[in-house]
Amino acid sequence: MTNKNIEELFKQALEGHELPYDASAWKGLTNKLDKNIPAQSPVKVWRWVLGSVVLISITSLLLWNNSKETSNTKKNEIGENTSQKGKPTKIEKSTNKQDVTIPKGEKQAVAITQENVFEIPTIDTDYNENENLHVDEIQKEEIVSTDERIDPVQKHENDVPVNSSIVYPTLSFNCIGDQKVLSNKNATDLVLVTPSNLQLIIPAKSETSVTIEEKGYYRIGKMSAEGIFNEHTNQLVNESPSLDFSVEDLNYLNGLPTLPINIKSNETTIAIYLNNKLVASNLKETEIYLFKKGANQVSISCSNEFNCKASITKTVNTVEDYNLLAVNAFDPFSNDTRKSTFMPFALTQRKTAFNLIIIDPSDGGIVFESSDASNAWDGYDKRNGKMAAANKAYIWKVNIANPEHKENIEYKGTIVRL
């Protein structure tokens, strides 16, 4: 006999059945309720309370175990039903609910007692491909097909653990031409990207020297496993100021060894160095003096509003030391006034105070002295008023009262009276 036949028998037996109303039964029940209930002692009351608590606890425990076993039984039935029919459980996930399609038999069976009727949901073990039971929400567990496999996470050589931290070098360069050493202390390579998107690899556990050659943003970071550049920080590189200068030939038009300089730059902060010593500043047309023979290093530097600097150095050679342009011989009896007296030529051109003395090397006596460029030595010895001995070399010395920057105070040489 099938479940449907039993259900029909119950329905036919109970259809139209009504219990007769008995008024005397209700009256008797009312009289019993109205009677006074005798007072009970406190001990008996506590016994009843304690017994009720124990009974409730045991009942709750049994119901919980029964519910757990029922849940496990249903799960096992679903699993067995799936494996028997070869139909994997299908789970469809959506934003607000989960849809599960499982086999379904009869929708429900009815259990009848004298006091009430319960609807008991059942799952038929017979699988029907044309009928599905829809469950709106499954919150706690998901049934995954045994055919599905989860691939393990692929690890790459340059992947950095989540908990590890990357120490990036500071991008301290600011201008074109800066040279910096970038230190990579990490176990993974870092990447420096130039403004033109050229990638410079900074190997792990190494130091790399970098020369900045273009303006724009330089970015540092690392490559992901997919080959995508992940930027950590960037630095703007500014253009260095333009600078150039030219020098003319050395001249002595003012009695000094003068080197004219013309500076080409849009900047106004300019410094001029001679042999690494500052001699002038903030001038685009100036003159410097070369007092020493040999190679002289002339350097010009400038800076812009970004504190970017430019510098150029050129070498200028001089063939002799500056010695006031003095000659080494004169003839007091020459008709050419330029050759008949002795006075260092530079003293006649320079506007500076000085003191000139002529010394007799034989006894160290002073044969001539002057502080006036127009009062030159004519060959006479002031000690006796006679002409000094001919073809003899005399020593001359000059002390400058106001020398130029980096100029010697004293000059000396020899002069032969022909």
DOFI-134689 format. One record per residue: z, x negated, y of N, C-alpha, C in turn; residue in one letter. Coordinates in pm, whole numbers, plus 50000, padded with zeros to 5 digits. Each point is the difference from the previous one (the first is absolute). Example, Ala and Ser with C-alpha at 12.3 -4.5 7.8 and 13.67 -1.06 7.14 Angstrom:
2
507804868149431500005008950119500004991050120A;499285003550105500064991850119500735007750109S;
//
This chain:
418
500004991449881500005008650119500004991150124M;499105002150090499874991750121500985004250106T;500094991250101500915002950113499585012550074N;498685002450008499515012050071500445012749930K;499995000249864500435012149925501465002750022N;500844989549998501455002050022500245005550138I;499274994650097500185004750138499665014750013E;498925004549932499595014050006501045009049936E;500634995449888501035008149933501195002250091L;500444989250070501135001650092499665009550112F;498794998550055499615008650112499975014749958K;499465002849879499935014049953501375005749972Q;500944991449947501345005049966500805003450123A;499844992450107500825001950120499335008950103L;498735003249979499285007950100500575014250006E;500435003950120500535013550024501435002049952G;500684989749952501365001449951500984999850116H;500945009750005501045000950102501325003249932E;501084993650047501355002649950500575012250071L;500705009449926500585012250063501174996550087P;500215007750106501104997750095501235007249950Y;501164992549990501285005549953500984999050114D;500365011450066500895000250116501424996449963A;500495004149880501404997149960500214985049981S;498954992849959500144985449982500244993250133A;499295004050105500204994050132501385003450054W;500525012149975501325003850049501084991849933K;499874997849872501014992049929500024985750048G;498834994450029499924986350050500654998950136L;499865010650084500614999950134501515000349990T;500575008149907501465000849985500584986749956N;499304992949913500494987049955500034989850113K;499025000250089499964990650110501065002750103L;500405012950015500985003750103501414996849959D;500294997549873501354996949956500454986750056K;501314999450025500574987550052500054989649891N;499554988550033500024988849905501334993150015I;500804998749891501344993850010499874985550043P;500994995950081500024986150051500204990349888A;499294988950007500114989849898500754988050057Q;500634992949911500784988350041499064988950043S;500474990650091499134989050047499504991349889P;500794998249893499584991349890498775005649934V;500045013449978498845006249936498764999050089K;500235001950131498854999150090499354986349994V;500784989150002499454986449995499314997449868W;500545006049893499324998249872498615006150004R;499935012050059498675006150013499054991750087W;500524994750112499164992050090499514987449932V;500964993049932499644987749931498985002549891L;500245010849926499065003449894498625003250053G;499965006850116498705003550059499234987550044S;500764990350059499354987750045499404992449884V;500794998949890499524992949881498785006949944V;500075013449992498895007649944498734998350084L;500155000350134498844998550089499394986149984I;500864989749992499504986249985499234998449872S;500555005149889499314998649872498665007250004I;500035012250059498765007950008498934992950082T;500424994350116499034992850086499414988149927S;500854992749925499514988349926498995004049895L;500315010849928499085004649897498675004650060L;500085007250113498775004750064499144988350049L;500674989750054499254988450050499304992749887W;500704997849889499404993349883498845008149946N;500235013549995498955008849947498754999550089N;500244999550136498874999450092499234987149983S;500744988749982499364987049983499194999749873K;500575005349890499275000049873498755008650009E;500155011550070498855009050016498864993250076T;500394992550109498984992850078499294989649917S;500774992449920499394989649916499105006249895N;500465011849944499205006749898498655004250055T;500035005350126498745004550061499074988350025K;500584988750043499154988350024499364995249871K;500805000149892499474995649870498905009349952N;500235013350023498985009749957498694997650074E;500104997150132498784997650077499284987749951I;500774989049974499414987649951499355001849866G;500705007149907499435002149867498745008550009E;500065010350084498855008950013498774992350051N;500244990750093498894992150055499414990749897T;500874993049925499504990449901499295006949885S;500455012249962499375007149890498595004250035Q;499815004650121498695005450039499084989350057K;500544987750024499164989550058499675002550145G;500815008850066499745003450140501044993150087K;499684989550075500994993350085500445009250112P;501254998650035500555008050109499334996250130T;499625009550078499304997650125500935002750117K;500124990350090500865001450117499144998550124I;500075009750088499274999450126501005000250113E;499974989750083500954999050110499365004650129K;500765007150080499555003850133501124997350098S;499795003250126500984996550103501315007249981T;499965012649970501225008049997500435004149861N;499184998249898500405004549868499274991949894K;500465001149879499374993849885499535010949906Q;498784999249953499435009749907499944993749862D;500585006749904499984995149863499305010249914V;499034996049922499295008949908500474996849859T;500625009849935500494998149864499545011849916I;499974999049862499595011349915500965011550013P;499525012349979500815011950018499725009949888K;501075006949950499855010549900500345013350062G;500905007249935500435012950054500814997750126E;499895009150096500664998150127501515001449990K;500515009749926501445002049993500355008749881Q;501254998949954500555008749896501225007050056A;500375011549945501105008350054501105000949896V;501234996550042501185001849915500805011650056A;500425009549912500675012250046501385000749938I;501015003150084501365002849953500385013750051T;501265004349971500445013250043500245000450151Q;500254988450065500395000450141498884995550094E;499164991049958498984995150093498794995249924N;498994996350076498744995049945499714986550065V;499714989549920499694986650052498544996949973F;499364993450098498654995049981500074985349968E;499564996249881500124986149954498604993849998I;499734990050089498684993449998499864991349878P;498855000749936499744991849882498664993050015T;499794989449922498744992649997499495000449858I;498845005849985499425001049866499424986649959D;500194996649875499474987249949498525000549975T;499425012250002498555001249982499304996950131D;499134989850001499314995850124498775008750021Y;499875005050123498855008050038499314993050116N;498754996149982499284992650101499665008450122E;499995013349985499555008650110501145004850088N;501234997049964501155004750078500864988150040E;500505000250123500834989350053501225005850069N;501114992949986501225003950069500124991450124L;500175005950120500084992950127501464998350040H;500404987550021501364997050045499884994350140V;500695006250098499824996250140500594986550033D;501194997249954500644987750041500714993449882E;499814987249987500774991849907500604988850081I;501314999550012500644990950095500524987449934Q;500515001449879500754988749945499174990549918K;499085004949919499294991449908498515003250003E;499184989849973498575001749986499594995349862E;499075007549941499514996549868498714992150018I;499994987949952498854991250018499284998549867V;498695001150006499224998849878500134986049942S;500054999549868500124987049933498724992050011T;498915006650041498734992850014499944991850128D;500895003350101499964993250127500764986949990E;499504989950067500654986950001500134995250144R;501124993650032500244994750134499734985049997I;499064995650080499674985850002501124992150067D;500324988349947501024991750064499524994950134P;500964997050093499654995050133499404986149986V;498844998150063499344987149993500614990750104Q;500394988149961500564990150090498944989750038K;500044995950124499054990150049500734987450040H;499264989150002500614987050023500674999050136E;499375006050103500524998750136500895011550042N;500295009349908500885011050034501404994750027D;500645005550104501364995850036500965011049957V;501124996649933500965010349960500485007950120P;500355012849972500395009050108501234994850072V;500944994449925501264995850058499924986450068N;498894992949983499864986950062499505001750142S;500284990050084499585000550139499084988450029S;498975002550082499044989750039500464994050133I;500054986950007500354992950123498704995350063V;499695005750116498744996650068500254989550107Y;499104990250014500154990250109499745006650135P;500634994450102499845005350136498674995650059T;499275009650055498734996850066500304996550145L;500304987450024500454995650132498874995150089S;498774999849949498904995550085499655010850102F;499504995250116499765009050111498624998350062N;499444988049987498764996950070499014992949909C;498755000950037498974992549929500304985050010I;499874993349888500294985849995501374996749945G;500875010149987501324997549943499874995949854D;500854990949959500064995549861501405002549946Q;500075007249889501285003549940499954997749849K;501174997749943500144998949856500705012549950V;499315007649914500555012349943500574997049862L;501285002749983500694997049874500175012849919S;499534999849876500145011449909500994996149891N;501215005450008501054996849904500085010249887K;499085009449996500035010749902499274996049872N;500195008349899499334997649871498635006549994A;499575006050109498695006450005499234995050120T;498675000349992499154995350109500115009350120D;499874994350119499905007850123498604998350057L;499635008950091498654999850057500105000950152V;499284991150069499885000550146498575004550032L;499895011150075498695005550035499734997250147V;498844994150029499634996450136499405012250072T;499824999150133499385011250073498615003649949P;499284990449942498685002949945500065003649852S;501225003349951500245004749862499764989349894N;500094987550037500004989449900501404999149939L;500074998249870501274999849929500354985749959Q;501174995650045500504986849963501165001849904L;499844995049876501045001249899501064989250023I;501275004350004501124990750009500675000149863I;499734990149917500495000349862501535000549994P;500505005549888501445000949978500614986149994A;501224999050052500774987549995499214988450063K;499435002250118499224989450063500045001550151S;499474989950070499875000350145498534997850037E;499545007850097498604999450040499914997850151T;499244990050041499804997250143498855008650052S;500235006850111499025009350055499704996150145V;498724999250033499554997750137499335012750051T;500485005250111499495012650054498744997250080I;498925007049965498714997350063499355012250064E;500625011749991499425011850063501125009250051E;499685007650105500995008950058499985013349926K;501095007550016500155013049935501245000449914G;500095010349915501185002049917499864992949866Y;500994991849969500144993949868501055007849924Y;499685003449874500905008349919500404992449873R;501265001749963500494993649877500585010749909I;499774998649872500485009649900499674995049862G;499815009349906499644996249864499045010449943K;499314996249895499045008849936500715008149891M;499635012849991500545008549894499254997349870S;500485006249892499354998349871498575005450002A;499735009450091498665005850010499114992150095E;500504988850054499204991950090499985004950142G;501005008150037500105005250137501004991750077I;499654996150123500884991850083501085008750061F;501274996349979501155006950056500594991450111N;499835004450122500454992250116501515000850017E;500624988350028501434999650030500244999450150H;499324991050068500144998750145498734993750056T;499885000250132498824994150063500414992850128N;499094991950050500254992250122498714999350080Q;500125002950130498854999350089499824985750050L;498784994949983499654986650049499145001750124V;500414993550109499285001050127499054988250017N;499015002250084499014989750024500584989150090E;499724987649969500454988950083499174999250127S;500574994650108499234999250125498864989949989P;498965002650075498864990650003500344988550095S;499584988149960500354988250080498974988949978L;499664993250109499174988049993500204992350131D;499694987249999500094992250123499024988449993F;499664995050116499094988650010500624989650092S;499614987449981500494989050084498804992850059V;500204994850120498964992250066500314985049983E;499164991750058500224985649989501224995950082D;500664989549953501154994650072499534993950133L;500715003150108499634994650132501254995350074N;499754992150108501114994350080499805003250148Y;499475011650030499685003550137501255000650087L;501135003349947501245000650077500924988249970N;499414989749935500784988249968500795001349871G;499885011049934500705002449874498995002349888L;500354996849876499085002449886499965014949966P;499085007250060500015014749997499025005449898T;500495009749920499155006849902499975014950035L;498905005150055499895014350033499875008549872P;500675011549998499995009049884499685014150047I;499085006749929499665014050026500325008249875N;500865010150016500485008049886499325013750004I;499505004249884499355013149986500865009049912K;500615010150060500855009449926500295012150087S;500215011449935500385012150072501515001050021N;500734991049940501465000450010500474992050122E;501205003350046500574993150116501154990849962T;500545001749879501094991349955499374988049930T;499934989150072499284988049954500914987850015I;499944991249902500754987450006499054988549968A;500164988950077499144988249986500884988149960I;499614993449891500794988949947499154987449995Y;500664988750030499384986949985500864991949904L;499424996749887500734992849896501325007049965N;499895013549983501115008649958501095001750106N;499684996450124500975002050109499395009250104K;500775010250041499515009850095499784993650136L;498805002050055499684994250131499625010650104V;499595012049956499645010750094500035013349926A;500025011050078500055013349939499365010350092S;499455010549934499475012050068498914996750102N;499204989949969498874996450085498754999549914L;498905005250054498744999649926499104988550046K;500274994850119499324988050048501074990450049E;500054988449938501054990550036499524985849972T;500844990350034499724986049977501214993449937E;499764991349908501074992249941499654985250013I;501044991549997499814985750022500234992649871Y;499074990849971500084992049879500354985650040L;501274996549990500454986950043499914989449891F;499935004149873499994990549890498634999549934K;499624988049954498734998649930500145005049856K;498845002849939500005004549862499675014949990G;500325005849882499705014249974501125008750056A;499635009250085500965009450059499715014149948N;501035006749947499855013549946500285010350109Q;498965007550036500145010750099500005013449926V;501075007650015500155012749929500225011450099S;499335011149975500165012250080500445011249906I;501015007450041500455011649922500215011950092S;499855012049944500235012350076500535010749907C;500535010850057500535011149921499675013250068S;499945010849919499695013250054501225009149993N;499785013050027501135009450006500635002549864E;499304996749890500565001749865500724987449952F;500134990350092500594987049969499164992249899N;498725003249998499074992249919499524988150082C;499924988749935499694987750070498704993849950K;499364992550090498824992249965500184986150058A;499464990049931500164986350046498784991749963S;499604991350091498864991149978500404986050047I;499624989949923500304986050034498714991950002T;499844991850103498874991050010500514985950032K;499234990149957500384986050020499144993750109T;500664993350096499314993250109500414985249995V;499034991249993500264985649990499894993350136N;500934991150029499954991550120499984985449956T;499294991750077499764986249955501084990350048V;500795003450102501024990850050501155007650064E;501134992950011501165005850068499735000950150D;500585009750059499905001550145500904989650066Y;499414992050095500774989450068499654999650149N;499965011750060499785001750144498634994950045L;499084998549902498634995850030499974986750077L;500914991249966500084987150071499004990049942A;499384991750088499104989549955500844987849963V;499384990349936500754988449953499674987050077N;499145001150108499694988150081499465004250137A;500134991350099499445002850133499724986650068F;499135000450102499614988050075500275002550147D;500994993250054500355002450141498874996650098P;499044992149957498954995850090498695007949978F;500055011149921498805008249976499715008650123S;498685001950024499605008750110500165014949966N;500165003049872500215013949957501505002850007D;500355009150088501425003050021500665005749875T;499225005549910500575005549877500434988949906R;499454987450023500324989049911500864989250068K;500205001450130500734989750074501505002350002S;500475011349960501435003249996500345006349865T;501355000649975500455006349875500975011450031F;499645011749950500875012050000499515008949885M;500885003549905499565009049892499325012350059P;498785003049950499195010650061500695013749993F;500705002949895500645013149985500995002850111A;500644989050051500995002150108499325004250130L;498724996650016499285004150120499545014649993T;500035005949878499545013749981501165009949980Q;501054995049948501145008849971500915001350122R;500535011550015500945002350109501414999449943K;500424987749974501324998049943500604987250057T;501274999850018500694988150050500074989449891A;499924987550037500024989149902500534987450067F;500154989349919500394986850049499284989649915N;499184991550067499214989849932500564986350036L;500154991149899500404986250022499094990849920I;499744987650060499234989849932500984988549973I;500034995349876500974990049958499274987149959I;500554988350047499484987049959500624996749865D;499224999049892500564997449869500644986149986P;499694991150096500564986649990501494999850028S;500445007450100501425000050036500615014050010D;499165010449980500505013750007500185005250139G;499544992550097500125004550138498995010750035G;500365008550095499125010850046499134994650112I;498695000149977499064995050099499445011150088V;500135012949951499495011450080500755012749958F;500145009150100500665012949973499435010350096E;499785012849946499455010650086500365013649942S;500185009750090500215014249962498955008750069S;498934993750050498935007150071498684996649934D;499275010449957498754997849927498964993250088A;500115001050132499034993650090500374985450025S;501174995849960500454986250019499884992649867N;498804994749972499744993349874500284985050013A;500154992949886500254985550000498694992950027W;500044991150101498814992550040500014985749947D;500984996249917500044986749938501004990550062G;500665004050109500954991150065501395001749939Y;500714988249992501375000049949500935002050119D;500765010949995500855003350113501154990050016K;500264992049899501114990950006499724988150094R;498734995750006499654988650086498815002850091N;499435012049990498895003950085498704993549964G;499914993249887498794993349959499295007849891K;498724996949982499225006649894500574995749865M;500135009849915500524997249866499004991449924A;500534992549903499154991149921498895007749933A;498774994249999498845006849943499984998649848A;499255009249939499815000249854501345000149923N;500895007050057501315001249938500315015049982K;500575003649884500365014049970501395002950052A;500095010650078501295004550054500355013649935Y;501275002949994500495012549938500215010550108I;499525011649974500255011250092500775011249929W;500835007050074500805011349951500015011150104K;499925012549948500045011950085501015009949942V;500885005050085500935010749963499585012850072N;499825010849922499585013050054501255008350028I;500065005650120501175008050038499945013949936A;498825006049992499865013649946498925000249892N;500314995349883498974999649894499645014049952P;498825001349942499585012749941500745002249866E;499815012049947500665003349874499534990649889H;500984994049932499764990549892499374986950048K;500064997050132499454987550053501104989350006E;499614987649978500964989050014500384998150147N;501214995150023500454997350136499484986550049I;499924990349909499614986450039498674996149937E;499194993550080498734994249953500014985150034Y;499274992049921499924985650026498744994249942K;499634988450049498834992849951499914986250065G;498834993749987499784986950063498785000650090T;500024991850102498904999250094499724985250028I;498744996049992499584986350021499434998850141V;500544990350076499444997150134498904989849980R;498745004650021498844991449984499864990250115L;
//
